[in-house]
Amino acid sequence: MATIKDVARLAGVGLGTASRVISGKGSVSQSTQEKVRKAIEQLEFRPSHAARSLLSGSSQMIGVYIPYLSGTFYTPILQAIYTALRAAGLNMVVAFGVGDGDSRTQAIDGLNFLIERGSDGLIVMSNAMVDEDFVALGPFQSKVVVINQEFPSIAGQCFTVDHVAGGKLAAQTLLALGHRKIAVIAGRAAAPDNRQRIAGFMAVLEEAGVDTGKLWMEDGEFTPEGGWACAERLLQSGREFTAVFCANDEMAVGALSFFQKAGVKVPEQVSVLGYDDTHSAEFTAPQLTSVHIPWSEMTMNGLNYLLNQCYDLQRPVERAYGIHVAERASLAPPPAVKGGKRK
C-alpha cells in the first residue's frame, strides 16, 4: 500500500509539500499541486484515518457520552448518530457511566476520556451534570452539544423539548378518557426532564379538580425493573386506580409485564400510558400508547450543529419539535368497577 512518502518521492517534492497538498492547507504552486495529484492517482494513494488526522489536525471523530448501555433507549440513538457520521466520512467513540463516584462524577470522567481520545466534538446525554461542568471545559466548551437538557452557559448548544408540555399532554389524554383515579410511576426526582414532565402532569390534574395530594406516586429507576417494582408496590398498596402514567416507556414495559403476571387486564381494568414513544412501545402486549418525544429530530439537529462547529459545514439546524400522543392499545375509558382495586 502506497504511503505519503511514496507520493512525495514520485512527485519529486518534499514530504511537507505533499502533506500540504493532501490536507489542502498551506501555499503550494499550481504546477506542484498537479504533480502531487498525478502521483496520488498513479499510486492509488488513500490516506489512512491516522494520516488524515495528522494532516488535517483533526481526528475526524465525534465523542458521544451516555449514562448507561443497558436497555433499549440509547441503542437507536447511537445507531442514528453513527450512521450519519459514517455517511459524512467521520467516526464515533462512545463513553458511558462506569467506575467509582456518582452519576455526575462518571459523566465528567466520561467527557474527559472522550476529549483525551482526541474527539473533535462531543454529544452529551446526561441528567446528572450541572452548568459549571461545561464551563470547566474551557475553549472546548464550544465543541459540545447537549441532548435533552438545558444549561445557561451553552444554551444555544442544547437541543431539547418542552417536557412540561409533554406531561400536560399525558394528563389531558387520561382525563379525556374519563380517568381521575390515576397513579404515577415516576423516574428519579433528580432528573430535570422527569421533574418537568411530572410538574406538567400534576398541573393539569389540579386544574381539573383532581386532588393530587391523594394521588399515588413513587419514584423508580428508568428501567423495566424499576417499572415492575413500582407496579408491584402500587398493587400491594390497595389504592384504587384506573390508569397509570409511567415516566418513560421502559418503566411502562415493566409495569405492563407485572400487571400481566398479577392478572390485571390492560386496558380493560387499568390503562397504562408511557412517555418517549421508543421502539419497544410497538412490541408490548398490548401495544403501548405513549407520549411521542422526537428523539431522532433532537439528536440529528444537535449533530448537525456540532458538525457545523467542528468542520465549518452549513448543515440545516432546526430547534422546534412537535410532541404528540402515539395511540396504540393500552388505553381505554375507566371500567365501571374499580379496576385497580385489588383484594
Buried (B, 14 or more C-beta within 10 A) or exposed (E): EBBBEBBBBBBEBEEEBBBBBBBEEEEBEEEBBEBBBEBBEEBEBEBEEEBBBBBBEBBBBBBBBBBBEEBBBBBBBBEBBBEBBEEBEBBBBBBBBEEEEEBBEBBBBBBEBBBEEEBBBBBBBBBBBEEEBBEEBEEBBEBBBBBBBBBEBBEEBBBBBBBBBBBBBBBBBBBEBEBBBBBBBBBBEEBBBBBBBBEBBBBBBBEEEBEBEEBBBBBBBBBBBBBBBBBBBBBEBEBEBBBBBBBBBBBBBBBBBBBBEEEBEBBEBBBBBBBBBBEBBEEBEBBBBBBBBBBEBBBBBBBBBBBBBBBEEEBEBEBEBEBEBBEBEBBBEBBEEBBBBBE
